[in-house]
């Protein structure tokens, strides 16, 4: 499958040099959520307005300084969709042409903000919504969220989470918005082509961006990019798009790494036995076998 | 040409938004407010009003949408009631903190549980610390007038605070009264298009809004307080201009206090109409009574209350609200402002009828520093 064929960006040097999120901010060392925003803004450019839902990224501008060179507004945690809806109409009235980028964490998206997000999706508001997904309420110190994967330690699931993560992209697909994708900043070309598509489609686009969190997940900040790569290469985080009700996998690991390589690299899974990990490996294998059978693409039927 | 029509309080609120050329109307239905957004929806559909009607998924989203659109420099309007206002609470503080001149009409209704559909003022008064200007209306004409004046006050650069305009559910919201509807040209002269000095969401002038502060927090709060202080004078100026244009007089308070008044009741909202009738009736019998209606709850018109009541011997305050464990909310504030004892009457909760007889009873029972429930 030649996924690069139709891509606008092919190599790292195709990524624009100009930055709209610049240095000097106070995000943690090795934070990939801030990297995700920096990369996305490179593609979206200066005519972009960011709406942020409360979370780690809310700490970027600290009065009286800001590392953002595009307009940025934060209202609260649960209303990025509602703010995007209103901003879309307000900009139309003011005759301002700009991308509206919602950038909110997984807790703000999967949990407390799902009502507002659903409202914007139902209205198919022309905005790009990127959920930077560190699989927990990261900013408050890594508490359980509905995006937290099964077995993960969080400070509120000390013995590991019992339930599996919510399947947010499928929930968004049920709203029949034109573009949905998953991504990871460790794969910037894949991610940024998705951002580009998201900006180009008319209507709402949703990207679920896995952003490994050194503090919450428990790994060396220098390893953030590697952890993201391992999440994808082990098959535990799938990169795909959903367009017109069809799922297409955008990256198929040539030879999948063992999930233990990903899990054993993080403190949040350190309590797992070899047996537990074996069961998780079997689950991932089964999913990928099924994907292979379907040619890495299939109709959702919704 | 001004026209005179028989319209409801909800209709008057909608006319206020229409005449003010509000451009974005995020909304969510709730009794007894729904008539306002229905009226606006029909005008937008028929082309009589040029605005975007945004049906949101909750009142929290309504207030979020008001804040976001106002941040982009658009004049916005919405209405709510009771539980809806409670759900907006978080965003009420955000909106005033961001200094956005949003106008919200609250059609007051008692709070659950148990459920009541009828009016009292607890919903509005829960928000009295939210940094919003609060105006309580006594009739439908005042509702329309207050909405239009509201934008002038809220958008004033010395103020830049959101305003809540309260009208009583059903008593006003569903009752038709003759209302003079000013000519659009006249309103356009009075209220120019919203042109914010600080349009804050425009790529031409990037800025970060709603971020984190540390030590400066208290500075921002003091700015908000200063704006609230400034609004006192701005309200008076705008009311004076409105009076010149329409002949209708408003202020922070409405005294109905003949000079010889020895006993007075303080009230707010539409119940003041029946109290006024009671005052007239008692005065015919030679009783030296009067009434003071509070129109502004925020800014709290302390100076005006002192001016009006300094010569009155016995004062009672009627609260259609209760802060359990403390007392009538308005009585507490009036007491603090006057520095003397007042009789606090808790009445009309959940729309319970008060009526002439009960007002007469209250006038008889003044002069004691107690809280009395009038069922």
Interface residues (C-beta under 8 A of the other chain):
Chain A: X46 X47 X48 X49 X51 X58 X59 X60 X61 X62 X63 X64 X66 X68 X69 X70 X71 X72 X73 X74 X75 X76 X78 X79 X81 X82 X83 X84 X85 X86 X87 X89 X90 X91 X92 X93 X94 X96 X98 X115 X116 X118 X119 X122
Chain B: X23 X24 X26 X52 X54 X56 X57 X58 X60 X61 X62 X64 X65 X66 X67 X68 X69 X71 X72 X73 X74 X90 X91 X94 X199 X200 X201 X202 X203 X205 X206 X207 X208 X209 X210 X211 X212 X213 X214 X216
